[in-house]
Amino acid sequence: MPHFTFDYSANLEGLVDLKALAKLIHQTMMETGLFELGAIRVRGFRTDVYAVADLLEENSFIDMSLRIGKGRSEADRKRAGDAIFAAVGDFLAERFETPHFMLSLEIREIDADLSWKKNAIHPRLRQKTI
């Protein structure tokens, strides 16, 4: 059930390989051992309208959000967040060489009673027939 989204300022296009970033996040999530392959979704959304800090044109951001189902310990959630934030921070090291970049991550738990889903990918990846 992990849904990972990142909003990024439009001025990062051409400066950051966003597809590679999505794949890195996916890989890092798998490496934690906390998420099933067939459930992971990583999506990036370009933000065209924004006002950041002192409004300089160079200011940019990536705001990351991980929504997961309940049941993982606080230690596991923290471990996942630390791993993802470190991997993304390393990937974006060049952005931190300027005084115009912000990176954030928040993890939220999804209430199972208020979340509906249907997944045809799980059976295929679990080597079952649909």
FENQUIPE-V608963 format. One record per backbone hydrogen bond with DSSP energy under -0.5 kcal/mol. CO is the residue of the C=O (numbers start at 1). NH is the residue of the N-H. If there is no record, write none. Layout:
CO,NH + CO,NH
//
This chain:
2,4 + 2,41 + 3,5 + 3,67 + 4,43 + 5,65 + 6,45 + 7,63 + 8,47 + 9,12 + 10,13 + 12,15 + 12,16 + 16,14 + 16,18 + 17,21 + 18,22 + 19,23 + 20,24 + 21,25 + 22,26 + 23,27 + 24,28 + 25,29 + 26,30 + 27,31 + 28,32 + 29,32 + 29,34 + 30,33 + 36,39 + 36,40 + 37,40 + 41,4 + 43,6 + 45,8 + 46,48 + 47,10 + 48,50 + 52,55 + 56,59 + 60,102 + 61,9 + 62,64 + 62,104 + 63,7 + 64,106 + 65,5 + 65,67 + 66,68 + 66,108 + 67,3 + 68,110 + 69,72 + 73,77 + 74,78 + 75,79 + 76,80 + 77,81 + 78,82 + 79,83 + 80,84 + 81,85 + 82,86 + 83,87 + 84,88 + 85,89 + 86,90 + 87,91 + 88,92 + 90,93 + 92,95 + 92,96 + 93,96 + 94,97 + 95,98 + 100,60 + 102,62 + 104,64 + 106,66 + 108,68 + 110,70 + 110,112 + 111,114 + 112,115 + 120,124 + 121,125 + 122,126 + 123,128 + 124,127
//
